Amino acid sequence: MSTPFVKVDLHGMTESEAIKVIDQALAKASPSTYQIQLIHGFHRGTVLQKMIRDYYQYDKKVKRIIPGDNPGITVLVLKELY
């Protein structure tokens, strides 16, 4: 059985490296995966956070983007749970 959410750690990655990893996670997400939690960090800047929120707002698999439970996490919502 697959996990309803996936965590991806992006610490230390460049924007292009992070895009490759996030794209792989989106491609591998099963139909039961409802969100991908991207752990990008916060204390060393917000470059990855901004890239994720700007770039993935246009991805067809992403329904919406929400902040995580701390400023170092961004969540890509793939499926709404009602």
Legacy VTK file of the C-alpha trace (Angstrom):
# vtk DataFile Version 3.0
C-alpha trace
ASCII
DATASET POLYDATA
POINTS 82 float
0.000 0.000 0.000
1.342 3.430 -0.855
1.600 6.411 1.449
-1.005 9.158 1.308
1.767 11.751 1.467
5.399 11.868 0.461
8.176 13.874 2.137
11.017 15.179 -0.012
14.086 16.778 1.577
15.577 19.493 -0.647
18.194 20.849 1.793
21.404 21.881 0.075
20.048 21.590 -3.466
20.181 24.175 -6.206
16.953 25.205 -7.921
17.624 22.935 -10.916
18.466 19.958 -8.675
15.305 20.544 -6.645
13.145 20.724 -9.786
14.487 17.338 -10.944
13.766 15.738 -7.557
10.286 17.289 -7.296
9.427 16.278 -10.873
10.485 12.698 -10.062
8.314 12.701 -6.938
5.332 13.978 -8.943
5.888 11.323 -11.617
6.156 8.523 -9.032
3.169 9.659 -6.951
0.515 6.966 -6.816
-3.186 7.723 -7.271
-3.603 7.521 -3.472
-0.935 10.158 -2.793
-2.728 13.336 -1.804
0.235 15.572 -1.034
3.972 15.992 -1.370
5.662 17.777 1.523
8.763 19.612 0.317
11.289 20.313 3.062
13.396 23.187 1.763
14.498 24.915 4.945
14.112 28.547 5.848
17.072 29.898 7.805
19.471 30.019 4.849
17.083 31.904 2.589
13.865 31.373 0.726
15.104 30.769 -2.833
13.737 27.209 -3.024
10.492 28.178 -1.314
9.881 30.956 -3.833
10.820 28.733 -6.790
8.428 25.994 -5.648
5.529 28.385 -5.148
6.140 30.182 -8.463
7.020 27.191 -10.658
4.608 24.507 -9.466
1.494 26.682 -9.354
1.193 25.884 -13.084
1.751 22.113 -12.851
-1.343 20.168 -13.909
-0.882 17.561 -11.163
-0.806 20.193 -8.406
-4.249 21.312 -7.245
-2.895 23.956 -4.884
0.180 24.907 -2.876
0.005 25.531 0.867
2.557 26.375 3.549
3.611 23.541 5.809
3.455 23.504 9.580
6.674 25.550 9.669
8.210 28.075 7.246
10.718 25.509 5.967
8.036 23.301 4.395
5.825 23.800 1.362
3.086 21.309 0.501
1.942 20.417 -3.005
-1.668 19.213 -2.775
-2.357 16.626 -5.469
-5.806 15.540 -4.398
-8.386 17.194 -2.190
-9.691 15.189 0.757
-13.287 15.862 1.603
LINES 1 83
82 0 1 2 3 4 5 6 7 8 9 10 11 12 13 14 15 16 17 18 19 20 21 22 23 24 25 26 27 28 29 30 31 32 33 34 35 36 37 38 39 40 41 42 43 44 45 46 47 48 49 50 51 52 53 54 55 56 57 58 59 60 61 62 63 64 65 66 67 68 69 70 71 72 73 74 75 76 77 78 79 80 81
